[in-house]
Amino acid sequence: MIDLHTPRYSSAEAARACGIPPTTLRTYFARNHFRVLGDTRPRDTNGLPHLFSLRDIVGLAIALRLMETTAITPKQAFKIGMIDFAHTGDSAREPGRAFNFHEFGETAILYWPQHDRARIMPFDKVTISELQGVGARYQACSVLLVNCLIGDVYKALRLDPLEAINGSAPPENSKPWEDTGEIVPE
């Protein structure tokens, strides 16, 4: 399994994996739109003195995609991508990973700009009432499907994109591959 948590990527590698120039990423940090989370590991180079973990890079890529596709501030996009997705999980989704695709399908981030709220959930579980949103009917909701975006980050870092698309491992007592006879490596 790929290590999501160890800081090992430079800001230039993180920017490349997110599809932006390194100077753009550094600018978001310099303007305090984004902030460094966790341990800072000094580098011997000029620029942003931090190494990023894989889950940090995934969170940055999600924040940047939200900024491209919705009317959202960089700080709010950072909160959703880094705090809500990359550094928070639950019993079905490990921080920084998508839900297991075989069990839950695509992973979606739903964002309601009127309320500045977001929710991360399996897209297969999204209903019309979920899309209508928080407290009122017929609200605008942006939906970002993240599996392929995470796969693109993995590819840019020369990691196996299938691990990104498959997401978190299913619970120990769940074996979704048994019926098909498929062997799933651990």
C-alpha positions in Angstrom: 0.0 0.0 0.0 1.2 3.5 -0.9 2.4 5.6 2.1 0.1 8.7 2.2 1.5 10.3 5.3 5.3 10.6 5.1 6.4 14.1 3.8 8.8 13.4 0.9 7.8 15.6 -2.0 9.2 19.1 -2.7 7.0 22.0 -3.5 8.1 21.7 -7.2 7.0 18.1 -7.3 3.7 18.9 -5.5 3.0 21.7 -8.0 3.8 19.5 -11.0 1.5 16.8 -9.7 -1.3 19.4 -9.3 -0.7 20.7 -12.8 0.5 24.2 -11.9 3.8 26.1 -11.9 5.8 25.9 -8.7 5.7 29.7 -8.4 1.8 29.6 -8.4 1.8 27.1 -5.5 4.3 29.2 -3.6 2.2 32.3 -4.1 -0.8 30.7 -2.5 1.3 30.0 0.6 3.0 33.4 0.6 -0.4 35.2 0.4 -1.7 32.9 3.2 -4.5 31.5 1.1 -3.0 28.0 1.9 -1.0 27.1 5.0 1.4 24.4 5.8 -0.1 21.6 7.9 1.7 19.1 10.2 5.5 18.9 10.7 7.6 21.2 8.6 10.7 19.6 7.3 13.3 22.1 6.3 14.9 21.8 2.9 18.4 23.0 1.9 16.9 24.8 -1.1 15.4 28.2 -1.6 11.6 28.5 -1.7 8.9 26.9 0.4 10.7 25.1 3.2 8.5 22.1 3.5 8.1 18.6 2.2 4.6 17.5 1.3 3.1 14.1 1.9 1.0 12.4 -0.8 -2.2 13.2 1.0 -1.1 16.9 1.2 -0.7 16.9 -2.6 -4.1 15.2 -3.1 -5.6 17.9 -0.9 -3.9 20.7 -2.8 -5.1 19.2 -6.1 -8.6 19.1 -4.9 -8.4 22.7 -3.6 -7.1 23.9 -7.0 -9.8 22.0 -8.9 -12.5 23.5 -6.7 -11.1 26.9 -7.4 -11.1 26.2 -11.2 -14.7 24.9 -11.3 -16.6 26.8 -8.6 -17.0 30.2 -7.2 -14.9 29.6 -4.1 -12.2 31.5 -2.3 -8.7 29.9 -2.1 -9.0 29.6 1.7 -12.3 27.8 1.6 -11.0 25.5 -1.2 -8.0 24.8 0.9 -10.2 23.9 3.9 -12.2 21.5 1.9 -9.3 19.9 0.0 -6.7 19.7 2.8 -8.7 19.7 6.1 -12.0 17.9 5.1 -10.6 15.5 2.5 -6.8 15.0 3.0 -6.6 15.2 6.8 -10.1 13.9 7.9 -11.7 10.5 7.2 -14.3 8.2 8.7 -14.9 4.5 9.1 -15.3 4.1 5.3 -12.7 6.5 4.0 -9.1 7.0 5.2 -7.8 10.6 5.2 -6.4 11.4 1.7 -8.1 8.5 0.0 -11.2 8.1 -2.0 -13.9 5.7 -0.9 -13.3 2.1 -2.1 -14.6 2.3 -5.7 -15.8 -1.4 -5.8 -17.9 -0.9 -2.7 -19.1 2.7 -3.0 -18.4 3.9 -6.6 -17.0 7.4 -7.3 -16.1 9.7 -4.4 -17.9 13.1 -4.6 -17.4 16.4 -2.9 -20.6 18.3 -2.7 -20.3 22.1 -2.2 -23.1 24.6 -1.5 -21.7 28.1 -2.1 -24.7 29.9 -0.5 -23.8 28.2 2.8 -20.1 27.8 2.2 -20.4 24.1 3.2 -19.1 20.9 1.7 -19.7 17.2 2.2 -17.6 14.2 1.1 -19.6 11.1 0.2 -19.9 8.2 -2.2 -21.6 9.6 -5.3 -23.8 6.5 -5.5 -25.4 7.6 -2.2 -26.1 11.2 -3.4 -29.9 11.9 -3.6 -31.9 14.8 -4.9 -32.5 15.9 -1.4 -28.7 15.8 -0.8 -28.2 18.0 -3.8 -30.9 20.5 -2.8 -28.8 21.1 0.2 -28.7 22.6 3.5 -31.9 24.0 5.0 -33.8 25.0 1.8 -35.1 23.6 -1.4 -33.6 24.1 -4.8 -30.2 25.3 -3.8 -27.2 25.3 -6.2 -24.7 22.6 -5.5 -21.4 21.9 -7.2 -20.3 18.3 -7.4 -16.6 17.3 -7.9 -15.9 13.7 -8.6 -12.3 13.1 -7.3 -11.3 9.6 -8.2 -9.7 10.5 -11.6 -8.2 13.7 -10.2 -6.4 11.6 -7.5 -5.4 9.1 -10.2 -3.8 12.0 -12.2 -1.8 13.1 -9.1 -0.6 9.5 -8.6 0.5 9.3 -12.2 2.4 12.6 -12.1 4.3 11.2 -9.1 4.9 7.9 -10.9 2.7 5.9 -8.5 0.1 3.3 -9.4 -3.1 5.3 -10.3 -5.3 2.2 -9.7 -4.6 2.5 -6.0 -6.0 6.0 -6.1 -9.1 5.0 -8.0 -9.7 2.0 -5.8 -9.5 4.2 -2.7 -9.5 3.0 0.9 -9.5 -0.7 1.4 -12.8 -2.4 2.3 -13.4 -3.3 5.9 -11.7 -6.5 7.0 -14.8 -8.6 7.0 -15.9 -7.4 3.6 -14.4 -9.2 0.6 -16.0 -7.7 -2.6 -13.8 -9.8 -4.9 -15.0 -13.2 -3.7 -17.9 -13.5 -6.1 -15.8 -12.8 -9.2 -12.8 -15.0 -8.3 -10.6 -12.0 -8.8 -7.4 -11.9 -6.7 -6.8 -8.5 -5.2 -3.2 -7.9 -4.0 -2.8 -6.3 -0.5 
